[in-house]
Amino acid sequence: MLPGPIQLTFTGMTEDKARLLVEFFARHPMVTHLQLSGCALGMQRSTSRIVAEALKRDQNLKHLDLSNNCLGSEGVHTFCQALMEHPTLEELVLDRNHIGQVGSVKIVDLLRVNHNILRVELDENPIGSEWAHYIYVLQRDRSATLASAWKCPLLPAVGKAKAKSKETKGSKDKGRNSLSEKDELVSEMKELKPAMPLSSRLRRKEEETGPVSLSARTPMLR
């Protein structure tokens, strides 16, 4: 048995490596950090299940990085189920995994059951500001509901999004003001006396100074 704590990092994962991971966990129970970022686990169902089984049996892991694995809702469900009763896990990184609202429900279920998990990272996942804020609040108050979460201070990213929305609205209002000013200008221009047509000006000039010589650019008046 190797002395702990042990940090393991994988840059790729196959079924064979996953089985070795199960064995390693069984022989060396002092693994506290596991980095599986970018291992494409979401594209390998059987491999994901083996890794999930290893996590289910583990008793010492504190930090798990599953970022950038294309997990989607199905992959998140597989790992959340495996971690439901994990006794020591504190941090779970799920950035860039194409997790939508269906996947976020699985994460909510995990946080409601496993109170050891103190931090879940979900950057660059299309779960929406409402669910992102709810998960943020749930990490601090396990009794929170989706409705009650909005009474808590906003998640920084959500606050920025709202501020940006206000800025966009302000820009639109400015655009509307500019448009109204333009409409007023067009209205004023319509009230101006229209210019005299070219043919009328030529006739007037002919009456005042005599016949006007025709050129390629001067149409003959009839």
Backbone bond lengths (Angstrom), bond angles and torsions (degrees), N, CA, C in turn:
res aa  C-N    CA-C-N  psi(-1)  N-CA   C-N-CA  omega(-1)  CA-C   N-CA-C  phi
1 M - - - 1.470 - - 1.526 110.03 -
2 L 1.345 115.04 131.61 1.459 119.83 179.52 1.524 109.77 -79.65
3 P 1.341 116.20 146.91 1.475 118.69 176.86 1.526 110.29 -69.03
4 G 1.303 117.12 147.75 1.465 120.24 -179.04 1.516 112.00 -107.13
5 P 1.341 117.64 178.82 1.468 124.99 -2.77 1.531 112.32 -76.67
6 I 1.341 116.12 154.35 1.468 122.42 -177.06 1.525 109.17 -115.92
7 Q 1.342 115.38 136.75 1.461 121.24 175.00 1.524 108.76 -114.94
8 L 1.330 116.94 124.34 1.463 122.02 179.95 1.522 109.86 -110.95
9 T 1.345 115.53 136.55 1.460 120.81 178.14 1.524 109.31 -129.72
10 F 1.330 116.65 128.34 1.463 122.31 176.69 1.525 108.38 -119.41
11 T 1.329 116.25 137.09 1.471 120.50 175.90 1.524 111.26 -101.58
12 G 1.308 116.06 -6.69 1.459 122.53 177.69 1.518 108.45 -158.47
13 M 1.332 116.22 157.04 1.460 118.89 -177.42 1.525 109.58 -142.61
14 T 1.341 115.22 134.09 1.462 123.35 174.79 1.529 107.77 -127.46
15 E 1.330 115.75 174.39 1.461 118.98 178.19 1.527 111.37 -61.84
16 D 1.334 116.72 -39.66 1.470 120.86 179.88 1.529 110.53 -63.53
17 K 1.333 116.10 -44.54 1.466 119.67 179.33 1.529 110.57 -64.96
18 A 1.330 115.78 -37.88 1.468 120.06 179.41 1.527 111.00 -62.77
19 R 1.329 116.63 -40.41 1.472 120.29 178.44 1.530 110.67 -66.40
20 L 1.342 115.56 -38.29 1.472 119.30 176.51 1.529 110.75 -63.97
21 L 1.342 115.27 -35.52 1.467 119.91 178.10 1.529 110.53 -63.41
22 V 1.332 116.66 -41.19 1.473 121.22 177.33 1.525 109.99 -59.47
23 E 1.337 115.57 -44.80 1.473 120.85 179.68 1.523 111.29 -64.48
24 F 1.332 115.22 -42.80 1.474 119.93 -177.87 1.525 110.25 -63.69
25 F 1.315 116.30 -42.46 1.469 120.02 177.96 1.528 111.17 -60.74
26 A 1.327 115.75 -38.08 1.463 120.13 -178.47 1.532 111.38 -69.28
27 R 1.334 116.82 -37.45 1.476 120.86 -176.46 1.529 112.76 -86.38
28 H 1.337 115.73 -30.92 1.472 119.58 -176.19 1.535 108.63 -126.90
29 P 1.296 117.60 87.14 1.466 121.51 -174.62 1.529 114.85 -77.67
30 M 1.335 117.59 13.10 1.467 119.50 -177.50 1.529 113.15 -102.25
31 V 1.341 117.35 19.91 1.472 120.62 176.51 1.530 107.93 -74.75
32 T 1.328 116.09 117.98 1.476 120.31 -178.65 1.531 113.04 -108.39
33 H 1.343 117.05 -23.12 1.465 121.05 -179.46 1.534 109.36 -129.23
34 L 1.323 116.04 127.31 1.467 120.78 178.49 1.518 109.27 -126.66
35 Q 1.336 116.04 117.86 1.468 122.30 -179.42 1.525 108.99 -105.50
36 L 1.339 116.25 113.05 1.471 121.64 178.34 1.527 111.32 -122.54
37 S 1.308 116.86 27.14 1.469 121.51 -177.47 1.528 110.89 -66.01
38 G 1.353 115.35 133.48 1.459 120.36 175.92 1.510 115.02 73.52
39 C 1.324 118.56 23.64 1.477 122.04 -179.17 1.530 113.35 -92.11
40 A 1.341 116.82 2.23 1.473 121.82 178.10 1.532 112.53 55.41
41 L 1.319 116.51 40.48 1.465 120.45 -179.04 1.529 112.18 -65.29
42 G 1.320 116.04 -30.09 1.462 119.37 -179.96 1.521 113.32 -65.88
43 M 1.317 117.29 -17.14 1.462 121.72 179.81 1.523 111.81 -99.47
44 Q 1.338 116.83 4.77 1.467 121.95 -179.17 1.530 108.79 -134.77
45 R 1.316 117.17 85.55 1.465 121.03 -174.86 1.521 112.84 -58.88
46 S 1.315 116.60 -47.38 1.465 119.35 -177.13 1.521 111.23 -64.15
47 T 1.335 116.07 -40.51 1.470 120.31 178.07 1.524 110.49 -64.19
48 S 1.335 116.76 -42.28 1.469 121.11 179.17 1.518 111.09 -60.03
49 R 1.322 116.33 -40.66 1.468 120.15 -179.22 1.530 111.49 -66.12
50 I 1.341 116.57 -37.65 1.467 119.83 178.74 1.521 110.19 -66.45
51 V 1.351 116.32 -44.29 1.471 120.74 178.37 1.536 109.65 -62.65
52 A 1.326 116.49 -43.11 1.468 120.79 179.25 1.532 110.94 -61.09
53 E 1.328 116.49 -38.22 1.463 120.46 178.44 1.529 110.62 -65.73
54 A 1.349 116.22 -38.39 1.472 120.19 176.71 1.520 110.72 -62.51
55 L 1.346 116.49 -41.09 1.464 121.19 179.46 1.532 111.07 -67.76
56 K 1.311 115.89 -35.05 1.468 120.09 -179.71 1.529 111.16 -64.96
57 R 1.335 116.86 -34.74 1.471 121.30 -178.73 1.532 112.72 -84.21
58 D 1.350 115.61 -18.81 1.471 119.61 -176.09 1.527 111.23 -67.84
59 Q 1.339 115.27 151.91 1.466 120.92 -178.64 1.532 113.30 -129.59
60 N 1.354 117.62 4.88 1.469 118.93 -171.64 1.528 115.51 -130.84
61 L 1.296 118.42 -10.92 1.468 121.35 -174.77 1.534 111.18 -64.47
62 K 1.327 115.57 136.45 1.465 120.80 178.36 1.533 112.11 -113.53
63 H 1.340 116.32 -31.58 1.472 120.76 -176.87 1.526 109.13 -130.54
64 L 1.332 116.58 126.23 1.466 121.91 179.26 1.520 109.32 -128.31
65 D 1.333 115.70 121.31 1.473 121.44 179.77 1.524 109.16 -108.72
66 L 1.334 116.08 110.07 1.471 122.45 178.06 1.527 110.71 -115.29
67 S 1.310 117.60 23.54 1.464 121.40 -175.84 1.532 112.06 -67.08
68 N 1.336 113.97 153.60 1.472 121.72 173.93 1.529 112.05 55.36
69 N 1.340 116.17 50.10 1.469 120.74 -178.77 1.525 113.53 -121.40
70 C 1.337 117.20 7.33 1.476 120.87 -179.80 1.529 111.63 53.38
71 L 1.314 117.19 41.12 1.463 120.67 -174.81 1.525 113.01 -66.90
72 G 1.323 116.61 -42.04 1.448 119.52 -174.93 1.526 110.95 63.89
73 S 1.316 116.06 -173.11 1.472 120.66 -177.07 1.522 111.78 -66.10
74 E 1.340 116.86 -38.90 1.468 120.34 -178.25 1.520 111.46 -66.10
75 G 1.342 116.60 -45.10 1.462 120.51 -179.80 1.517 112.23 -64.86
76 V 1.339 115.74 -40.37 1.474 120.29 178.36 1.524 110.02 -62.73
77 H 1.327 116.23 -40.48 1.467 120.27 178.36 1.535 110.54 -60.42
78 T 1.345 116.86 -43.50 1.471 121.39 -179.34 1.524 111.39 -58.89
79 F 1.335 116.38 -46.84 1.471 119.71 -176.48 1.532 112.28 -77.11
80 C 1.321 117.19 -35.11 1.472 119.34 178.09 1.526 110.74 -63.81
81 Q 1.328 116.21 -39.24 1.462 119.83 177.81 1.530 110.84 -63.06
82 A 1.335 115.48 -39.10 1.473 119.84 -179.11 1.523 112.46 -68.64
83 L 1.344 116.73 -27.62 1.465 121.15 -174.29 1.532 113.42 -99.00
84 M 1.314 117.19 3.09 1.463 121.14 -176.09 1.528 112.88 -53.61
85 E 1.331 116.51 -41.57 1.460 119.99 -175.35 1.530 112.35 -114.51
86 H 1.327 116.27 20.82 1.469 118.36 179.95 1.532 109.28 -65.55
87 P 1.321 117.77 128.06 1.474 120.16 -171.01 1.525 116.44 -82.66
88 T 1.346 118.33 -15.37 1.475 118.30 -172.88 1.528 114.60 -128.07
89 L 1.332 119.22 -11.32 1.463 121.19 -174.69 1.531 111.06 -62.22
90 E 1.334 115.95 130.03 1.467 121.18 -178.65 1.531 112.61 -116.29
91 E 1.337 116.99 -32.00 1.471 120.24 -176.67 1.525 110.20 -128.38
92 L 1.337 115.15 132.37 1.456 122.05 178.74 1.524 108.67 -129.66
93 V 1.334 116.44 119.28 1.470 121.77 -177.54 1.525 109.15 -104.89
94 L 1.333 115.77 119.16 1.470 121.26 -177.59 1.528 111.98 -127.16
95 D 1.323 117.17 28.04 1.472 120.89 -178.97 1.531 111.39 -60.79
96 R 1.351 114.99 147.03 1.467 122.22 172.26 1.527 112.71 52.34
97 N 1.317 115.91 60.68 1.472 120.77 -178.99 1.527 113.40 -129.26
98 H 1.340 117.49 15.71 1.469 121.79 178.92 1.530 111.25 55.87
99 I 1.321 115.77 39.90 1.466 120.93 -179.61 1.528 109.32 -87.90
100 G 1.327 115.65 123.50 1.461 120.81 177.65 1.514 110.91 -102.56
101 Q 1.317 116.48 -159.65 1.462 120.75 -177.26 1.527 112.24 -68.18
102 V 1.334 117.33 -32.11 1.467 120.02 177.74 1.526 109.95 -63.72
103 G 1.334 116.32 -44.62 1.460 120.92 177.79 1.513 112.51 -65.72
104 S 1.337 116.29 -34.46 1.463 119.55 -179.33 1.530 111.16 -66.40
105 V 1.331 117.11 -30.07 1.468 120.64 176.48 1.532 110.22 -63.17
106 K 1.344 116.38 -38.47 1.474 120.99 178.11 1.530 110.60 -63.99
107 I 1.334 116.16 -39.43 1.466 120.77 179.13 1.533 110.16 -66.65
108 V 1.331 116.39 -39.45 1.468 121.03 176.43 1.531 110.13 -60.29
109 D 1.331 115.93 -44.23 1.472 119.95 178.39 1.526 110.97 -60.24
110 L 1.335 116.15 -41.32 1.473 120.91 179.41 1.529 111.06 -62.23
111 L 1.320 116.42 -45.77 1.465 120.34 -178.18 1.523 111.91 -67.72
112 R 1.319 116.89 -31.20 1.470 119.90 179.40 1.530 111.26 -70.96
113 V 1.340 115.82 -31.14 1.472 119.77 -178.03 1.520 112.07 -90.78
114 N 1.347 117.13 -46.58 1.469 121.32 -175.52 1.527 110.19 -99.88
115 H 1.314 116.40 101.46 1.463 121.50 -177.72 1.525 112.90 -84.50
116 N 1.331 116.85 -1.06 1.471 119.63 177.07 1.523 111.33 -76.39
117 I 1.320 116.45 -26.53 1.470 120.62 -178.59 1.525 108.78 -74.67
118 L 1.318 115.23 118.26 1.460 120.99 -175.44 1.524 113.31 -101.60
119 R 1.336 116.22 -20.80 1.458 118.83 -174.86 1.529 110.68 -146.38
120 V 1.333 115.89 129.11 1.467 122.31 174.76 1.526 107.47 -125.77
121 E 1.323 116.85 123.90 1.470 121.63 179.32 1.520 109.38 -100.89
122 L 1.338 115.22 129.46 1.471 120.49 -175.17 1.524 112.47 -133.84
123 D 1.317 117.48 33.67 1.461 120.62 -177.95 1.537 111.01 -62.21
124 E 1.325 114.71 144.54 1.470 122.60 175.12 1.524 112.90 58.51
125 N 1.332 114.88 44.77 1.464 122.15 172.11 1.521 108.38 -125.22
126 P 1.321 118.83 135.44 1.478 121.29 -175.80 1.518 113.99 -79.90
127 I 1.332 116.98 56.25 1.463 119.70 -178.44 1.531 112.11 -90.14
128 G 1.321 117.30 -11.71 1.457 119.99 179.82 1.521 111.73 88.19
129 S 1.313 116.52 151.33 1.464 121.71 -175.75 1.524 112.51 -64.77
130 E 1.342 117.21 -33.24 1.474 120.63 -177.71 1.522 110.97 -63.81
131 W 1.342 116.70 -49.34 1.458 120.38 -178.88 1.517 111.52 -73.11
132 A 1.329 117.49 -34.15 1.471 120.36 177.43 1.524 110.53 -61.16
133 H 1.334 115.79 -43.17 1.466 119.91 178.79 1.524 111.46 -67.41
134 Y 1.311 116.35 -39.61 1.468 120.85 179.65 1.532 110.91 -61.22
135 I 1.331 117.10 -45.90 1.471 120.90 179.33 1.525 110.22 -64.89
136 Y 1.321 116.11 -37.29 1.473 121.13 177.35 1.533 110.31 -61.23
137 V 1.319 116.99 -44.98 1.466 121.66 -179.75 1.523 110.77 -70.01
138 L 1.329 116.03 -39.27 1.465 121.21 -176.92 1.528 112.27 -62.81
139 Q 1.318 117.28 -27.15 1.463 120.38 177.93 1.533 111.07 -68.97
140 R 1.324 117.01 -18.72 1.457 122.16 -179.36 1.529 112.32 -107.40
141 D 1.323 115.61 -26.18 1.460 120.14 179.70 1.521 108.59 -138.67
142 R 1.325 116.94 100.46 1.466 121.17 -174.82 1.523 113.12 -70.59
143 S 1.309 117.18 -9.61 1.469 119.96 178.78 1.529 111.98 -94.33
144 A 1.338 116.47 -1.85 1.469 120.47 -176.80 1.523 111.24 -65.36
145 T 1.332 115.40 147.66 1.465 121.72 174.53 1.528 108.03 -112.67
146 L 1.323 115.55 169.00 1.462 119.63 -179.76 1.526 111.21 -60.44
147 A 1.336 116.33 -35.50 1.472 120.83 -179.55 1.523 111.58 -74.79
148 S 1.340 116.74 -42.39 1.466 119.78 -176.87 1.526 113.13 -74.76
149 A 1.326 116.87 -19.43 1.472 120.36 -176.42 1.522 111.89 -61.15
150 W 1.345 117.09 -30.78 1.466 119.70 -176.40 1.521 113.31 -74.45
151 K 1.330 116.73 -7.70 1.463 119.54 174.57 1.522 111.03 -81.04
152 C 1.334 116.57 -14.33 1.469 121.71 178.98 1.522 109.67 -86.67
153 P 1.349 117.62 160.44 1.468 120.59 178.07 1.512 110.89 -55.98
154 L 1.323 115.26 144.88 1.454 120.85 -176.66 1.512 112.34 -67.54
155 L 1.342 115.33 144.16 1.453 121.81 170.47 1.527 107.55 -59.61
156 P 1.346 119.55 135.49 1.466 121.41 -177.51 1.519 114.01 -48.06
157 A 1.337 117.55 -44.36 1.461 120.65 -178.45 1.518 111.33 -65.02
158 V 1.353 116.38 -36.54 1.460 120.79 178.79 1.521 110.30 -68.89
159 G 1.351 115.33 -40.94 1.461 119.86 177.54 1.515 111.83 -59.36
160 K 1.348 115.22 -42.39 1.471 119.86 178.43 1.516 110.75 -63.81
161 A 1.339 115.85 -39.78 1.458 120.27 -179.57 1.527 110.51 -63.27
162 K 1.362 115.91 -41.18 1.470 119.68 178.93 1.526 110.79 -66.34
163 A 1.345 115.85 -40.28 1.467 119.85 178.77 1.521 110.15 -62.59
164 K 1.342 115.02 -41.04 1.463 119.71 179.49 1.516 110.19 -64.48
165 S 1.362 115.36 -37.99 1.460 120.21 178.70 1.526 110.75 -62.39
166 K 1.355 115.80 -40.29 1.464 120.11 178.54 1.521 111.00 -65.02
167 E 1.340 114.98 -40.62 1.472 119.23 178.43 1.521 110.40 -61.73
168 T 1.345 115.66 -42.57 1.464 120.45 179.38 1.513 110.56 -62.49
169 K 1.369 115.01 -41.55 1.456 119.23 178.97 1.522 110.52 -64.02
170 G 1.355 115.58 -40.27 1.461 120.00 177.83 1.506 111.47 -61.50
171 S 1.345 116.04 -40.31 1.463 120.84 178.53 1.517 110.65 -63.85
172 K 1.361 115.11 -39.82 1.460 118.90 178.45 1.522 111.29 -64.47
173 D 1.364 115.87 -40.16 1.468 120.01 178.34 1.517 110.71 -62.01
174 K 1.364 114.86 -41.65 1.464 118.85 177.72 1.515 110.34 -61.89
175 G 1.348 114.64 -38.66 1.466 119.77 179.20 1.511 110.85 -63.45
176 R 1.348 114.95 -39.65 1.465 118.62 178.96 1.519 110.87 -66.11
177 N 1.360 116.66 -39.60 1.461 120.47 178.39 1.517 110.46 -61.86
178 S 1.346 114.64 -43.44 1.467 119.38 179.26 1.513 110.10 -62.47
179 L 1.346 116.22 -38.30 1.455 120.60 -179.43 1.512 110.72 -66.75
180 S 1.358 116.97 -40.25 1.460 119.77 179.45 1.525 110.70 -65.62
181 E 1.349 115.73 -38.84 1.470 119.30 176.84 1.519 110.56 -62.21
182 K 1.340 115.22 -39.38 1.463 119.53 179.76 1.515 110.57 -65.47
183 D 1.370 115.71 -40.49 1.468 119.92 178.85 1.517 110.84 -61.42
184 E 1.365 116.06 -41.00 1.462 119.97 179.03 1.525 110.43 -62.53
185 L 1.342 116.18 -40.94 1.460 120.52 -179.57 1.517 110.82 -64.48
186 V 1.348 116.20 -42.44 1.463 120.51 178.82 1.516 110.16 -63.13
187 S 1.356 115.57 -39.55 1.462 119.90 179.39 1.526 110.90 -62.77
188 E 1.346 116.21 -41.86 1.456 120.28 178.83 1.522 111.31 -64.61
189 M 1.351 114.86 -38.28 1.468 118.82 -179.12 1.522 111.04 -66.79
190 K 1.345 116.16 -33.10 1.463 119.48 179.35 1.515 111.27 -67.00
191 E 1.341 115.71 -28.77 1.462 119.95 -178.61 1.523 112.00 -77.55
192 L 1.336 117.29 -16.62 1.459 120.50 179.21 1.527 110.48 -67.65
193 K 1.324 116.18 151.07 1.468 121.97 179.40 1.514 109.09 -69.01
194 P 1.337 119.69 126.07 1.461 121.33 -178.43 1.524 111.62 -63.93
195 A 1.323 116.17 149.89 1.475 121.28 179.86 1.518 110.21 -68.02
196 M 1.374 116.51 150.00 1.462 122.25 -179.92 1.529 109.62 -71.32
197 P 1.343 118.87 132.82 1.459 121.64 178.92 1.527 111.62 -56.77
198 L 1.335 116.92 155.78 1.463 122.71 -177.70 1.513 111.50 -61.58
199 S 1.321 117.72 -42.42 1.469 121.05 -178.02 1.524 110.54 -61.56
200 S 1.344 116.70 -40.40 1.478 119.90 -179.88 1.517 110.00 -66.85
201 R 1.369 115.83 -39.63 1.463 117.98 179.77 1.518 111.44 -65.31
202 L 1.331 117.32 -37.35 1.476 120.52 178.58 1.518 111.33 -66.11
203 R 1.331 115.22 -42.46 1.475 118.17 178.66 1.524 110.71 -60.55
204 R 1.364 115.75 -44.14 1.458 119.38 -179.52 1.520 110.70 -62.40
205 K 1.362 115.23 -40.85 1.464 118.86 -179.71 1.522 111.26 -65.94
206 E 1.365 116.38 -36.75 1.466 121.19 179.29 1.517 110.16 -65.65
207 E 1.337 115.94 -38.55 1.465 119.84 179.48 1.523 110.37 -66.39
208 E 1.346 116.47 -35.20 1.459 120.00 -175.85 1.524 112.67 -82.90
209 T 1.353 118.69 -39.66 1.474 120.89 -172.44 1.511 114.10 -118.03
210 G 1.320 119.49 -2.12 1.450 121.37 -176.96 1.512 110.93 103.17
211 P 1.346 117.26 179.96 1.470 121.72 -176.93 1.520 111.65 -57.82
212 V 1.326 114.52 139.95 1.464 121.43 179.00 1.513 109.01 -93.76
213 S 1.341 117.67 130.13 1.460 121.43 179.56 1.522 109.63 -69.89
214 L 1.359 115.11 135.74 1.440 120.69 -176.89 1.522 110.11 -85.85
215 S 1.296 116.59 145.81 1.468 123.15 176.09 1.505 108.42 -134.58
216 A 1.317 116.21 179.95 1.472 120.65 -178.94 1.516 111.20 -62.41
217 R 1.338 116.56 -25.29 1.461 119.76 -178.24 1.505 113.74 -98.00
218 T 1.359 117.60 -2.54 1.464 120.21 -177.89 1.514 108.92 -108.99
219 P 1.325 118.66 112.51 1.467 120.45 -179.25 1.519 111.80 -69.47
220 M 1.323 116.20 147.34 1.465 119.11 178.70 1.527 108.76 -76.50
221 L 1.322 115.01 132.67 1.449 120.38 -177.98 1.524 109.07 -93.58
222 R 1.294 115.54 133.61 1.461 119.36 179.71 1.514 110.32 -119.77
